[in-house]
Amino acid sequence: MNPIITAFERSPDGGKGLARDTRVRWALEEVGQPYDVRLVSFQALKEPAHLALTPFGQIPTFENGNFTLFESGAIVLHIAEHYEGLLPKDSVARTRAITWMFAALNTVEPPILDLVTANIFEGDKPWAQERTPLVKDRIRVRLRQLSSYLEGADWLDGAFSAGDLMMVSVLLRLRMSGMLDEYPSLAAYVSRGEARPAYRRAFAAQLAVNAPAS
């Protein structure tokens, strides 16, 4: 039996790969594990059946028999730990890859999500024009630090890992803002992630769900 993940019946991003189920799809594609998808509507997110999987009424969730998980980071870590291909076998390198997963979600993503909030949900507020530059400045601090760390390397810590998968997924949220282009090394890093066959398959699968409404 294949694991089952949940995804939006109609993604807010129109299938551009920004919904968090793309991260899980990508991880499963990287390790070569077939999976099934159960599409949920925004109404279904609030219903008991889905809330039994995640108390926060979000996607994605992950089900494998009687085992269930929520939160994309936890799901990707579970996949990486139970299938070969996303974590090094060396214990030190493995721990460093997991550290980069946490860094992507806890250090780099929060200010980026703050920009999404500022642009989409607070753009009409009288203080939006003053707040947005401050949010962008906080993002640039992290981007400068990350760009400096990479220093021309292809991936964060040797070979591609779950840490890179999460970091690329987070940075992709900046593409529409144009901020990623300010850091050519990071733009190239993201492009390398997108060029991976597993990412392409994951992106295509998510886009196929949303294409009819495009």
PyMOL commands that set and color helices and strands:
alter all, ss='L'
color gray80, all
select helices_A, chain A and resi 21-31+44-46+48-51+72-82+91-121+128-150+162-177+179-182+184-195+197-213
alter helices_A, ss='H'
color red, helices_A
select strands_A, chain A and resi 4-8+36-40+61-64+67-70
alter strands_A, ss='S'
color yellow, strands_A
deselect
rebuild
show_as cartoon
